[in-house]
Amino acid sequence: MLDRRTLLIIGSVGAQAMLCEQPAMANETPPIYFVLFHKPGPHWRDGKPFDEQPGIMEHVHYMGGFFASGELVMGGPFLDNSGGMMVFASATIEQAQAIATADPAVKAGLLTVNVKPWMAAFHH
């Protein structure tokens, strides 16, 4: 098993190699996204999987509209049933926060949400 120092060195060398192979990445400004982190809220039913939660389809349809418009880049549930995340290409954190709080599942207390800005330093 490799120790922490060895893993850090390997990771650093790999990152340097990527920058050398892709010089455009080093010169461009990384895109900023807004990530909505969802967790089970007070009305979440313990012991039931994500897809069996009452009201979850309203959340899925709501987010589906943003996916269809291209504003939602990607999203979905965590496989350990601890919540999920959505990655938005919104213009501002205020827009992302408005989307997050208008979610029917958040309003109903099925989910809670935390919005964070995120810089995609590694991207295609």
C-alpha positions in Angstrom: 0.0 0.0 0.0 1.3 3.5 -0.9 1.8 6.0 1.9 0.2 9.5 1.8 3.4 11.2 0.7 3.9 8.9 -2.3 0.2 9.4 -3.3 0.7 13.2 -3.1 3.8 13.0 -5.3 2.1 10.8 -7.8 -0.9 13.1 -7.9 1.3 16.2 -8.3 3.2 14.7 -11.2 0.0 13.6 -12.9 -1.5 17.1 -12.6 1.7 18.7 -14.0 1.7 16.3 -16.9 -1.9 17.2 -17.7 -1.1 20.9 -17.7 1.9 20.3 -20.0 -0.2 18.2 -22.4 -3.1 20.7 -22.4 -1.5 24.2 -22.3 -4.9 25.8 -23.2 -6.3 24.7 -19.9 -3.5 26.5 -18.0 -4.3 29.8 -19.8 -8.1 29.8 -19.7 -10.3 30.9 -16.9 -12.0 27.8 -15.3 -15.8 27.9 -15.5 -17.8 28.6 -12.4 -20.8 26.5 -11.5 -23.2 26.4 -8.6 -23.7 23.1 -6.8 -26.9 22.4 -5.0 -26.3 19.8 -2.3 -29.5 18.1 -1.2 -29.9 16.2 2.1 -32.9 14.4 3.5 -35.2 17.0 5.2 -37.6 16.6 8.1 -40.2 14.8 6.0 -37.8 12.3 4.5 -38.9 8.7 5.4 -36.0 6.8 6.9 -35.5 3.4 5.5 -37.1 4.2 2.1 -34.8 4.7 -1.0 -34.7 7.9 -2.9 -37.2 6.8 -5.6 -39.8 5.7 -3.0 -39.9 9.0 -1.2 -43.4 10.7 -1.4 -43.1 13.9 -3.5 -39.7 13.1 -5.0 -41.1 13.0 -8.5 -42.1 16.7 -8.2 -38.4 17.3 -7.5 -37.3 15.2 -10.5 -39.7 17.0 -12.8 -38.7 20.4 -11.5 -35.0 19.7 -12.1 -35.8 18.1 -15.4 -37.0 21.4 -16.7 -33.7 23.0 -15.9 -31.8 20.1 -17.5 -33.9 20.5 -20.7 -33.0 24.2 -20.9 -29.3 23.5 -20.4 -29.0 25.4 -17.1 -28.7 22.1 -15.1 -25.4 20.5 -16.3 -25.7 17.3 -14.4 -27.2 16.0 -11.2 -28.6 13.0 -9.3 -28.9 11.2 -6.0 -26.0 9.8 -4.0 -26.1 6.0 -4.0 -25.9 5.8 -0.2 -29.4 7.5 0.1 -27.8 10.5 1.8 -29.1 13.1 -0.7 -27.8 14.2 -4.0 -26.4 17.1 -5.9 -27.1 19.3 -8.9 -24.6 21.3 -10.9 -26.0 24.5 -12.4 -24.5 26.8 -15.0 -26.4 29.8 -13.5 -25.2 33.3 -14.0 -25.2 34.2 -10.2 -25.4 32.5 -6.9 -28.7 34.4 -6.3 -30.2 32.7 -9.3 -29.0 29.3 -8.1 -30.3 30.0 -4.6 -33.7 31.0 -6.0 -33.9 27.8 -8.0 -32.9 25.8 -5.0 -35.5 27.3 -2.6 -38.3 27.1 -5.2 -37.9 23.3 -5.5 -41.2 21.7 -4.5 -39.3 19.0 -2.4 -37.4 21.7 -0.5 -40.6 23.7 0.1 -42.3 20.5 1.3 -39.5 19.6 3.7 -38.6 16.4 1.9 -35.1 17.8 1.1 -32.9 20.5 2.5 -30.5 22.3 0.2 -27.1 24.1 0.4 -25.8 26.1 -2.6 -22.1 26.6 -3.1 -20.1 28.2 -6.0 -17.6 25.8 -7.5 -14.7 26.3 -9.9 -14.2 23.5 -12.4 -10.4 23.6 -12.4 -10.3 20.3 -14.3 -12.8 20.0 -17.2 -13.2 19.1 -20.8 
